[in-house]
Amino acid sequence: MDSFSLKGQTAVITGAARGLGLAFAQALGEAGANIAVLDVIDPEPALKQIQTDHGVKVEFYKTDVTSREQVAGAVERIMREFGRVDININAAGIVKDEPFLTTSDENLSKTFAVNFTGSFLVAQACANAMIQTHRQEIDSAKATPNSPTPIHGSIVFIASIATHISTTAQRISCYTASKAAVRGLVKPLAMELAKHGIRVNSLSPGYTMTDMMRGLQREQPKLVAQFERETMFGRIGTPEELKGAVLFLCSRASGWVTGQDVLVDGGASSWKHAATL
Ligand SMILES: NC(=O)c1ccc[n+]([C@@H]2O[C@H](COP(=O)([O-])OP(=O)(O)OC[C@H]3O[C@@H](n4cnc5c(N)ncnc54)[C@H](O)[C@@H]3O)[C@@H](O)[C@H]2O)c1
């Protein structure tokens, strides 16, 4: 059996209209998963292309992850339209560069609402949907003697390199704390959900070229050049370079991995790089 195959499974991915979330959707679609996307903006055409390229189902649900009502409505529709939820990746996120001493109430509440509360609400709705999915499988497995253990669930939170190391190039205490709060969910949820066969991990991307990075660069033109010096390879990462790690965390290949953070950063957090000498 291919332990990386996700054939027949359903993945709920937030923030996959573009950027890293879209790359995660491509990786999971290529592995055979059907994809349900929650985002507030219209998706790039590449999202629907996954359906054509890999023969999987791809649907978009315009949803603000900070709204419990909208999240519940979207996950209910997904259960009706896909019949199951097996995987949840929480990539929806926002960042604003603002010094700690003058961080605004607006930044504080918005950043925590999207990055932390949004991840919490979607993971909660998806975990309940996974339990419902598995209950049906367990019941039908019971009716069939010697049937294999039902497929288990996987939740992946998207944290950040910022929770591992600070950079002089950014003033993002508010963002960093929101992502640390997300990582704070990983171990207690792994413990609470293990009895339901659900694994919970986080992925911390390093500096990666996406629209989020382009937005930061517009305000600080030298930012990417600085980040390039901070990795061990003299460049920043591409969304494609995170696909392997996310597929690992979502598939049976990581069946014995839960409660962990996986940092994929081109070595940026592992040395005293030139930028700080
Ligand atoms: N790009 C990087 O270098 C980097 C590094 C570390 C962590 N991350 C994290 O990875 C994730 C993806 O980042 P990205 O670079 O692809 O950013 P991005 O801005 O390109 O994509 C983020 C997506 O989240 C969606 N989103 C924002 N608010 C939302 C809401 N309220 N409800 C639903 N969707 C919402 C956006 O519409 C967008 O499609 C984020 O959580 C980010 O913090 C990115």
The ligand as an ORCA input file, in Angstrom:
! r2SCAN-3c Opt
* xyz 0 1
  N       4.804     33.073      3.137
  C       5.579     32.906      4.168
  O       6.774     33.210      4.126
  C       5.035     32.288      5.434
  C       5.958     31.972      6.452
  C       5.484     31.403      7.621
  C       4.140     31.153      7.777
  N       3.265     31.481      6.784
  C       1.852     31.181      7.020
  O       1.364     30.347      5.994
  C      -0.026     30.613      5.773
  C      -0.244     30.911      4.299
  O       0.503     32.077      3.974
  P       0.693     32.635      2.494
  O       2.068     33.147      2.419
  O       0.194     31.662      1.523
  O      -0.293     33.926      2.582
  P      -1.330     34.499      1.528
  O      -1.687     35.867      2.031
  O      -0.806     34.392      0.147
  O      -2.575     33.502      1.697
  C      -3.358     33.528      2.856
  C      -4.778     33.165      2.496
  O      -5.576     33.257      3.676
  C      -6.830     33.822      3.315
  N      -7.502     34.453      4.449
  C      -7.136     35.569      5.124
  N      -8.049     35.882      6.048
  C      -9.037     34.937      5.967
  C     -10.257     34.719      6.651
  N     -10.675     35.548      7.632
  N     -11.002     33.636      6.312
  C     -10.610     32.789      5.328
  N      -9.461     32.965      4.633
  C      -8.694     34.018      4.949
  C      -6.443     34.868      2.249
  O      -7.566     35.303      1.497
  C      -5.402     34.113      1.439
  O      -5.979     33.384      0.392
  C      -0.388     31.782      6.683
  O      -0.988     31.290      7.861
  C       0.946     32.408      6.998
  O       0.952     33.096      8.221
  C       3.686     32.032      5.618
*
